Amino acid sequence: MPDPSVLPNPTPASELLPLRTKVAYGIGDAAPAMAAISKSFFQLFFLTSVAGLSPIAAGTILLLARAVDGITDPLMGWLSDRTRSRFGRRRFWLLVGAVPFGVLFAAQWVTLPIDPSLRWWYFLTVITLFSLAFTLVHIPYTALTPELTRDYNERTSLNAYRFTFSILGSLTAGVSFPIIVGQFATPQQGYLVAGLVVGVVIMFPMLVTFAGVRERHDLAHDAPPQVLPELLRGVAGNRPYLYVVGIYLCSWMAIQITSAVLPFYITFWLQRPDLFSVMILAVQGTALIFLFVWSWLSKRIGKKGVYLLGMLIWIGVQGALFFVAPDQIGLAIGLAVLAGVGVATGYLMPWSMLPDVMEYDELQSGQRREGIFYGLMIFVQKFGIALGIFLVGVFLETQGFNGDLLPGQQPDSALFAIRAMVGPVPSLFLMGGILLTIGYPLTRRKHAEITAQLAARRAARGVSVA
């Protein structure tokens, strides 16, 4: 019999979102998804095997860019909370940042005929600038979620639409990127054109969201002027938020380590580089379907229950990939399909939990300051990408991986490192996510109590909503 704390509650009519709003909002995430999947799967391979950098040098670039994000991401969240324009607090930045986002994405895939040391500085510069452009659009975009609806279940549904387009974007870029690269005489030309094509495409989804949704927020709860350190102290005191950040970091590290090592696993262990698009389609296609399965199931067993179930499936798959032999291609593809079942929960559940934390913060502080929370969450996302790629790069280099060697020529130590990074290592992070989820304090019942208290407070104050 279902736990009463997770039984479905009817969604108030005022909080129901029309389909067009969910679709318009969801389309926006196709752009960062296309960019993120390209960087996750191909950037380390490009920087080492095409641009000529060592794995550690490439990973260091990404970590340095993330160090800048540690300042700019929360700052952008704070700024979007303070923004006042005729387009709203968040939508304004989607309009401003769409074009720089696409242009700087393309610049990351240019191999300049210059000295390798200067090339390192070029990639550090453009990757850092792209990360800033990513911050400019993605933090305001994600911070729209709690402003569109306050309902516990409707937010899960909204995020299901968001990640539907996120996965469609990932599939589009993940499948088309290597196909485009393969059409040209040299990898340098192929990556240049692929970067340009994706760069142009990702300018448009954010503009669709800008045009298709309208913000609303409590005017009386606009955060008063505060310095950023004061805001960060408030965030650090929000216990449920710290749990959500930890859960997401564990999930995202597993995704990013697997993403970064997968081209090496397919190319050098399975020795079937032609299967790369098939593997991406298997994982992301299944994840796309299960977004809606998990969204429906969360109404019965809650967000925590869905996440725990998905993680157990995912851990089993990651462990099995370690034991796949090079001639077991059918098994590898089957495991990729099953991986998508768990990956869907890693996408959906932490971002569905996050808006609930906003109400907890509002109850404690009397303010609506979504931007700063989402800014730090995006930093965790980008830090996970960089750290995952860096760890893969260091592990490969220390175990003797040589980018100049063909499939079948890598040393056994490098092949073992590739298998370990696709199996046991991500599983350790997923286990950490399970432990944090067990301790996460916001159940559906607790969230309902919080929203009821906030509604009573607003009614007592006569707060208007814009």
matplotlib code that plots the C-alpha trace (Angstrom):
import matplotlib.pyplot as plt

x = [0.0, 1.5, 2.9, 0.4, 3.1, 3.5, -0.2, -1.2, -2.7, -5.0, -3.3, -5.1, -6.4, -4.4, -1.2, -1.9, 0.2, -1.1, 0.7, 2.0, 3.8, 5.4, 6.5, 7.9, 9.8, 11.1, 12.4, 14.8, 16.8, 17.6, 20.4, 22.4, 21.9, 23.3, 26.3, 26.8, 26.6, 29.1, 31.5, 31.0, 31.5, 33.8, 35.8, 38.5, 38.8, 39.1, 41.6, 43.9, 43.5, 42.9, 44.3, 47.4, 47.1, 47.9, 45.0, 46.2, 46.6, 43.1, 41.6, 43.4, 41.9, 38.4, 39.1, 40.5, 37.4, 35.2, 37.2, 35.9, 32.4, 32.7, 32.4, 30.3, 27.5, 26.3, 26.9, 24.6, 22.0, 22.1, 22.0, 18.9, 17.1, 17.8, 17.0, 14.1, 13.0, 9.9, 10.8, 11.0, 13.8, 14.9, 13.6, 15.7, 18.9, 17.7, 17.4, 20.7, 22.8, 21.5, 23.9, 27.1, 26.2, 26.2, 29.3, 31.5, 30.4, 31.7, 35.0, 35.9, 36.3, 38.9, 42.4, 44.7, 48.0, 50.0, 52.6, 51.1, 51.7, 49.8, 47.1, 46.6, 46.0, 43.6, 41.5, 41.6, 40.3, 37.5, 36.3, 36.2, 34.3, 31.9, 31.3, 30.4, 27.9, 26.5, 26.0, 24.4, 21.5, 21.2, 20.9, 18.0, 16.4, 16.5, 15.4, 12.1, 10.8, 9.5, 8.1, 5.9, 4.1, 4.2, 2.6, 4.7, 3.5, 3.2, 6.9, 7.8, 5.7, 7.3, 10.7, 9.7, 9.0, 12.2, 14.3, 12.4, 13.8, 17.1, 17.4, 16.2, 18.9, 21.4, 20.4, 20.6, 24.0, 25.4, 24.4, 25.0, 28.3, 30.4, 28.6, 29.5, 33.1, 33.4, 32.3, 35.6, 39.1, 40.7, 39.4, 40.3, 38.0, 35.2, 35.2, 35.3, 32.2, 30.4, 31.1, 29.7, 26.6, 25.7, 26.7, 24.2, 21.4, 21.7, 21.0, 17.3, 15.8, 16.4, 14.6, 11.6, 11.4, 11.8, 8.8, 6.7, 6.5, 5.7, 7.2, 5.3, 6.6, 5.4, 6.1, 6.1, 8.8, 11.4, 14.6, 15.9, 19.4, 21.9, 25.6, 26.5, 28.4, 25.2, 23.1, 25.6, 25.5, 21.7, 22.0, 24.6, 22.1, 19.4, 19.8, 17.4, 19.2, 22.6, 21.1, 19.8, 23.2, 24.9, 22.4, 22.8, 26.6, 26.8, 24.4, 26.1, 29.6, 28.5, 27.0, 30.1, 32.7, 30.8, 30.3, 34.0, 35.3, 32.7, 34.4, 37.6, 35.6, 33.9, 37.1, 39.8, 38.0, 35.1, 37.1, 34.0, 34.1, 31.2, 28.9, 29.2, 25.9, 24.1, 25.2, 24.1, 20.8, 20.3, 21.0, 19.3, 16.3, 15.5, 16.0, 13.5, 10.8, 11.4, 11.2, 7.5, 7.4, 9.3, 7.2, 4.0, 5.5, 6.7, 3.0, 2.7, 6.0, 7.4, 10.6, 12.8, 11.4, 11.8, 15.4, 16.4, 14.8, 16.5, 19.9, 19.8, 19.1, 21.8, 24.5, 23.8, 24.3, 27.5, 29.0, 28.1, 29.8, 33.1, 32.8, 31.7, 34.1, 35.1, 33.1, 29.9, 28.5, 24.9, 25.3, 26.9, 24.1, 21.5, 23.2, 23.2, 19.4, 19.1, 21.4, 18.9, 16.3, 18.5, 20.0, 16.5, 16.2, 19.5, 18.2, 14.7, 14.6, 17.2, 15.8, 12.3, 13.4, 15.1, 12.0, 10.6, 13.6, 12.7, 9.5, 11.5, 13.8, 10.9, 9.3, 12.6, 13.7, 10.5, 12.2, 12.1, 15.7, 15.7, 18.5, 21.2, 20.1, 20.0, 23.3, 25.1, 23.3, 24.5, 28.0, 27.8, 26.7, 29.6, 32.1, 30.9, 31.6, 35.1, 36.0, 34.7, 36.8, 39.8, 39.7, 39.3, 42.3, 44.5, 43.6, 44.2, 47.6, 48.9, 47.9, 49.8, 47.1, 48.6, 46.4, 48.7, 48.1, 45.3, 42.7, 44.3, 47.6, 46.9, 48.6, 46.6, 46.9, 45.2, 42.4, 41.8, 41.6, 39.0, 36.9, 37.2, 36.1, 33.0, 32.0, 33.1, 34.1, 30.7, 29.0, 30.7, 29.2, 25.8, 26.0, 26.8, 23.6, 21.5, 22.8, 22.0, 18.6, 17.7, 18.4, 16.7, 14.1, 11.4, 8.7, 5.5, 3.7, 6.3, 6.2, 2.4, 2.7, 5.2, 3.1, 0.0, 1.9, 3.1, -0.4, -1.7, 1.1, 0.4, -3.3, -2.7, -0.5, -2.6, 0.3, -0.2, 1.4, 2.9]
y = [0.0, 3.4, 5.6, 8.3, 10.9, 10.3, 9.8, 12.1, 15.4, 17.2, 20.1, 23.4, 24.8, 28.0, 26.0, 23.9, 24.8, 24.7, 22.4, 25.3, 26.7, 23.3, 22.9, 26.4, 26.1, 22.6, 23.6, 26.0, 23.2, 21.7, 24.3, 23.7, 20.0, 20.0, 22.0, 19.9, 16.5, 17.7, 18.8, 15.7, 13.1, 14.8, 17.6, 15.5, 13.3, 16.5, 18.3, 15.2, 13.4, 16.3, 19.5, 17.7, 18.5, 15.9, 14.5, 16.3, 19.6, 19.3, 18.5, 21.4, 23.8, 22.6, 22.8, 26.4, 27.4, 25.9, 27.9, 31.1, 29.6, 29.4, 33.2, 33.9, 31.3, 32.5, 36.1, 35.5, 34.0, 37.0, 39.3, 37.6, 37.9, 41.7, 42.2, 44.4, 44.8, 44.8, 41.2, 40.1, 38.9, 35.8, 36.1, 39.2, 37.2, 34.6, 37.3, 38.9, 35.7, 33.5, 34.7, 34.8, 31.3, 29.9, 31.9, 30.9, 27.3, 27.2, 28.9, 25.9, 23.5, 25.6, 24.1, 27.0, 26.3, 27.8, 26.7, 24.0, 26.2, 29.1, 26.7, 25.8, 29.4, 29.8, 26.9, 28.1, 31.5, 30.4, 27.6, 30.0, 32.6, 29.9, 28.9, 32.5, 32.6, 29.3, 30.9, 34.0, 31.9, 28.7, 30.0, 32.4, 29.6, 27.1, 29.7, 30.1, 26.7, 27.7, 30.9, 29.0, 26.8, 26.1, 22.6, 19.6, 17.3, 19.9, 20.8, 17.2, 17.3, 20.6, 19.1, 16.0, 18.3, 20.1, 17.0, 15.6, 18.4, 18.1, 14.5, 15.2, 17.9, 15.5, 12.9, 15.4, 16.6, 13.3, 11.4, 14.2, 15.6, 12.5, 12.0, 15.6, 15.1, 11.9, 13.7, 15.6, 14.8, 15.7, 15.7, 19.4, 20.3, 18.0, 19.3, 22.9, 22.4, 20.3, 23.1, 25.8, 23.8, 23.1, 26.7, 28.1, 25.7, 26.4, 30.1, 29.5, 27.3, 30.0, 32.5, 30.2, 30.0, 33.8, 34.2, 31.4, 31.7, 34.5, 34.9, 35.4, 36.0, 37.5, 41.2, 41.6, 38.8, 40.4, 39.9, 43.1, 44.3, 41.9, 41.4, 38.1, 36.6, 37.2, 35.4, 32.5, 32.1, 31.8, 29.2, 27.2, 27.1, 25.5, 21.8, 20.3, 22.3, 20.9, 17.4, 18.2, 19.6, 16.5, 14.1, 16.0, 16.1, 12.3, 11.7, 14.2, 12.9, 9.4, 10.7, 12.9, 10.3, 7.8, 10.3, 11.3, 7.8, 6.3, 7.3, 5.6, 2.5, 2.1, 2.9, 1.2, -1.6, -2.6, -1.5, -0.4, 3.4, 3.1, 2.2, 5.5, 7.0, 3.7, 3.7, 7.3, 6.6, 3.5, 5.5, 8.7, 7.1, 5.0, 7.9, 10.0, 7.3, 6.8, 10.5, 10.2, 6.7, 8.1, 11.3, 9.2, 6.8, 9.7, 10.5, 7.1, 6.6, 10.1, 11.6, 9.9, 6.5, 7.0, 8.2, 5.2, 2.7, 4.3, 4.3, 0.6, -0.2, 2.2, 0.8, -2.8, -1.6, 0.3, -2.7, -5.1, -2.8, -3.5, -7.2, -6.9, -8.5, -6.8, -9.3, -8.9, -6.0, -7.0, -7.1, -3.7, -2.2, -3.9, -2.5, 0.9, 0.6, -0.3, 2.5, 5.0, 3.8, 4.9, 8.0, 9.4, 9.6, 11.4, 14.0, 14.4, 14.0, 16.4, 19.2, 18.3, 18.5, 21.8, 24.1, 22.5, 23.8, 27.3, 27.2, 25.9, 28.9, 31.3, 30.0, 30.5, 33.8, 35.4, 36.0, 34.6, 34.2, 31.4, 32.8, 32.3, 28.7, 27.8, 29.6, 27.3, 24.3, 25.1, 25.6, 22.1, 20.8, 22.5, 21.5, 17.9, 18.0, 19.5, 17.2, 14.1, 14.9, 15.8, 12.5, 10.5, 12.4, 11.9, 8.2, 7.6, 9.4, 7.7, 4.3, 4.8, 5.8, 7.1, 9.0, 8.2, 4.5, 2.7, 0.4, -2.9, -1.2, 0.4, -1.1, -3.4, -0.8, 1.8, -0.6, -1.5, 2.2, 2.7, -0.2, 1.0, 4.5, 3.1, 0.7, 0.7, 4.4, 5.9, 3.3, 4.7, 8.1, 6.6, 4.9, 8.2, 9.6, 6.8, 7.6, 11.3, 10.6, 8.4, 11.3, 14.0, 15.6, 17.0, 14.5, 15.3, 15.7, 18.1, 20.2, 20.4, 21.7, 24.3, 25.5, 25.7, 28.0, 30.2, 30.5, 31.5, 34.1, 35.5, 35.7, 37.5, 40.0, 40.4, 39.6, 40.0, 37.7, 39.0]
z = [0.0, -0.9, 1.8, 2.6, 2.5, -1.2, -2.2, -5.1, -4.3, -6.8, -8.6, -8.1, -11.4, -10.9, -10.9, -14.0, -17.0, -20.6, -23.0, -25.0, -21.9, -21.1, -24.7, -25.1, -21.8, -22.6, -26.0, -24.4, -22.8, -26.2, -26.7, -23.5, -23.9, -27.4, -26.2, -23.1, -24.9, -27.5, -24.8, -22.7, -25.4, -27.8, -26.2, -24.4, -27.5, -29.8, -27.6, -27.3, -30.6, -32.9, -31.3, -30.0, -26.2, -23.6, -21.5, -18.4, -20.3, -21.7, -18.3, -16.7, -19.1, -18.2, -14.5, -14.7, -16.7, -13.9, -11.3, -13.0, -12.9, -9.1, -9.1, -12.1, -11.7, -8.3, -9.4, -12.4, -10.2, -7.9, -10.9, -12.4, -9.1, -9.2, -12.9, -13.7, -17.4, -19.4, -20.4, -16.8, -14.5, -16.4, -20.0, -20.6, -20.4, -22.8, -25.4, -24.6, -24.4, -27.3, -30.0, -27.9, -26.7, -30.3, -31.6, -28.6, -28.9, -32.5, -31.5, -29.2, -32.2, -34.2, -34.5, -35.2, -36.9, -34.1, -31.5, -29.2, -26.1, -27.7, -28.7, -25.0, -24.2, -27.1, -25.9, -22.3, -23.5, -25.7, -23.4, -20.5, -22.6, -23.7, -20.1, -19.3, -22.2, -20.9, -17.5, -19.1, -20.6, -18.6, -15.1, -15.8, -17.9, -15.1, -12.5, -14.5, -13.2, -9.8, -11.2, -13.7, -11.1, -7.4, -7.6, -6.5, -9.3, -12.0, -11.5, -12.2, -15.3, -16.4, -15.9, -17.9, -20.9, -20.3, -20.3, -23.2, -25.3, -23.5, -24.5, -28.1, -28.3, -26.9, -29.4, -32.3, -31.4, -30.2, -33.4, -35.9, -34.6, -35.4, -38.7, -39.7, -38.6, -40.7, -43.9, -44.2, -45.2, -41.9, -38.3, -38.0, -40.9, -39.6, -36.0, -37.3, -39.5, -36.8, -34.3, -36.7, -37.4, -33.8, -32.9, -35.3, -34.2, -30.5, -30.9, -31.5, -28.7, -26.0, -28.2, -28.5, -24.7, -24.5, -26.8, -25.4, -21.6, -19.2, -15.7, -12.5, -9.0, -5.8, -6.0, -2.2, -1.9, -4.2, -2.4, -0.8, -1.7, -0.3, -0.9, -2.5, 0.6, 2.7, 0.1, 0.0, 3.8, 3.5, 0.9, 2.9, 5.8, 3.6, 4.6, 1.9, -0.8, 0.2, -0.1, -3.6, -4.6, -3.3, -5.1, -8.3, -8.1, -7.6, -10.5, -12.8, -12.0, -13.0, -16.3, -17.1, -16.4, -18.5, -21.3, -21.3, -21.4, -23.8, -27.0, -25.7, -24.6, -28.0, -30.0, -28.1, -26.0, -28.3, -31.3, -33.1, -33.5, -36.0, -33.1, -31.3, -32.7, -32.0, -28.3, -27.8, -29.4, -27.2, -23.9, -24.7, -26.6, -23.6, -21.2, -23.3, -22.9, -19.2, -18.4, -18.6, -17.0, -14.0, -13.9, -13.7, -11.1, -8.9, -8.3, -6.7, -4.8, -4.6, -6.0, -3.5, -4.4, -8.1, -7.7, -5.6, -8.0, -11.0, -9.3, -8.5, -12.1, -13.3, -10.9, -12.2, -15.8, -15.0, -13.2, -16.1, -18.7, -17.0, -17.9, -21.5, -23.9, -27.2, -29.3, -27.2, -29.2, -28.8, -25.0, -24.9, -26.9, -24.6, -21.5, -23.1, -23.5, -19.8, -18.8, -20.2, -17.7, -14.8, -16.5, -16.9, -13.1, -12.9, -15.3, -13.9, -10.1, -8.8, -10.9, -9.8, -6.2, -6.5, -6.9, -3.7, -1.9, -3.0, -0.9, 2.1, 1.7, 1.3, 4.5, 6.4, 4.9, 3.6, 0.2, -3.3, -4.5, -7.1, -9.1, -6.5, -5.9, -9.6, -10.1, -7.7, -9.2, -12.7, -11.2, -9.8, -13.2, -15.1, -12.3, -12.7, -16.4, -15.9, -13.0, -14.8, -17.9, -15.8, -13.9, -17.1, -18.6, -15.6, -15.2, -18.9, -19.0, -15.8, -17.2, -20.4, -22.9, -26.2, -28.5, -31.5, -31.2, -33.2, -31.7, -30.7, -29.9, -26.5, -23.5, -21.2, -18.4, -20.5, -21.5, -17.9, -17.0, -19.7, -18.4, -14.8, -15.7, -17.5, -14.7, -11.1, -10.8, -11.8, -9.6, -6.5, -7.2, -7.8, -4.4, -2.8, -4.4, -2.9, 0.6, 0.2, -1.1, 1.8, 4.1, 2.0, 4.3, 2.0, 1.3, -0.6, 2.8, 4.1, 1.0, 1.2, 4.7, 3.6, 0.7, 2.9, 5.3, 2.5, 1.0, 4.4, 4.7, 1.3, 2.0, 5.2, 3.5, 0.3, -1.9, -5.6, -8.2, -11.5]

ax = plt.figure().add_subplot(projection="3d")
ax.plot(x, y, z, "-o")
ax.set_aspect("equal")
plt.show()
